[in-house]
Amino acid sequence: MSVARSLLLFALAALAEIGGAWLVWQGVREQRGVAFIGAGVAALGAYGFVATLQDDPNFGRILAAYGGIFVAGSLGWGMVVDGFRPDRFDLVGAGLCLLGVAVIMYAPR
C-alpha cells in the first residue's frame, strides 16, 4: 500500500471517528436529539471499518499510529467546526504526534 493511500485511509477514519463523536456530543450535550446521536453511532461504526482497510496486519500498530492522526484531526475539527483557536503548545503537540505516526507506520523495517 502506498503512503498516500494509507494517509487517505487515516484521514477517512479520523473524519468518521471525530465526526461521530461530535455528533454524539451535539445530540447529548447540546440537546440536539436522537437523530444526531444515531448518526454519530453510525459514523463511529464506519470508523471501525475504515481502520481495517490498512494493509499492515498489526492492530496495535494501526491504532497507535491512528492515535496521532486523531490528535491532530481533533484540533483541526475544533478549528473548522467550533471556532477553536489552538495555542502553540497544541500545535507543537499535534506536530509531535504526526511525527510519531510517520515513525510508527512508515519507517523502514
C-alpha positions as CSV (number, residue, x, y, z in Angstrom):
1,M,0.0,0.0,0.0
2,S,1.3,3.4,-0.8
3,V,1.9,6.0,1.9
4,A,-0.7,8.3,0.1
5,R,-3.4,5.6,0.3
6,S,-2.6,4.8,3.9
7,L,-2.8,8.5,4.8
8,L,-6.1,8.8,3.0
9,L,-7.5,5.9,5.0
10,F,-6.3,7.5,8.2
11,A,-8.0,10.8,7.2
12,L,-11.2,9.0,6.4
13,A,-11.0,7.2,9.8
14,A,-10.5,10.5,11.5
15,L,-13.4,12.1,9.8
16,A,-15.7,9.2,10.8
17,E,-14.5,9.0,14.4
18,I,-14.2,12.7,15.2
19,G,-17.4,13.5,13.3
20,G,-19.2,10.7,15.0
21,A,-18.1,11.8,18.4
22,W,-19.0,15.3,17.6
23,L,-22.5,14.2,16.5
24,V,-23.0,12.3,19.8
25,W,-21.7,15.4,21.7
26,Q,-24.2,17.5,19.9
27,G,-27.0,15.1,20.5
28,V,-26.3,14.8,24.2
29,R,-24.6,17.9,25.4
30,E,-26.2,20.4,23.1
31,Q,-29.6,18.5,23.3
32,R,-30.0,18.2,19.5
33,G,-31.7,14.9,19.8
34,V,-31.6,11.2,19.0
35,A,-31.0,11.7,15.3
36,F,-27.6,13.3,16.0
37,I,-26.8,10.5,18.4
38,G,-27.8,7.8,15.9
39,A,-25.8,9.4,13.1
40,G,-22.8,9.7,15.5
41,V,-23.1,6.0,16.4
42,A,-23.2,5.1,12.7
43,A,-20.2,7.2,11.9
44,L,-18.3,5.6,14.8
45,G,-19.0,2.2,13.4
46,A,-17.8,3.4,10.0
47,Y,-14.5,4.5,11.7
48,G,-14.0,0.9,13.0
49,F,-14.5,-0.5,9.5
50,V,-12.2,2.0,7.7
51,A,-9.4,1.3,10.1
52,T,-9.4,-2.4,9.0
53,L,-8.6,-1.3,5.4
54,Q,-4.9,-0.5,6.2
55,D,-2.5,-3.1,4.8
56,D,-0.4,-3.6,7.9
57,P,-1.7,-6.7,9.7
58,N,-0.9,-5.4,13.2
59,F,-3.9,-4.0,15.0
60,G,-1.8,-2.3,17.7
61,R,0.4,-0.5,15.2
62,I,-2.5,0.8,13.2
63,L,-4.3,2.1,16.2
64,A,-1.2,3.5,17.8
65,A,-0.4,5.4,14.6
66,Y,-4.0,6.5,14.2
67,G,-3.9,8.0,17.7
68,G,-1.5,10.7,16.3
69,I,-3.9,11.3,13.4
70,F,-6.8,11.6,15.9
71,V,-4.9,14.2,18.0
72,A,-4.1,16.4,15.0
73,G,-7.5,15.9,13.4
74,S,-9.4,16.7,16.6
75,L,-7.6,20.1,16.8
76,G,-8.4,20.7,13.1
77,W,-12.0,19.7,13.6
78,G,-12.3,22.1,16.5
79,M,-10.8,24.9,14.5
80,V,-13.1,24.4,11.4
81,V,-16.3,23.4,13.1
82,D,-16.3,25.0,16.6
83,G,-14.0,28.0,16.1
84,F,-11.4,26.7,18.5
85,R,-8.0,28.5,18.4
86,P,-5.2,26.2,19.3
87,D,-2.2,27.7,21.1
88,R,1.4,27.0,20.2
89,F,1.6,24.1,22.6
90,D,-1.4,22.5,21.0
91,L,0.3,22.8,17.6
92,V,3.6,21.5,18.8
93,G,2.0,18.6,20.5
94,A,0.0,17.7,17.3
95,G,3.2,18.0,15.3
96,L,4.9,15.6,17.6
97,C,2.0,13.2,17.3
98,L,2.2,13.3,13.5
99,L,6.0,12.7,13.7
100,G,5.1,9.6,15.7
101,V,2.7,8.5,13.1
102,A,5.4,8.7,10.5
103,V,7.9,6.7,12.6
104,I,5.4,4.0,13.6
105,M,3.9,3.5,10.1
106,Y,6.4,4.4,7.5
107,A,9.9,3.9,9.0
108,P,11.8,1.2,7.0
109,R,11.6,-2.2,8.7
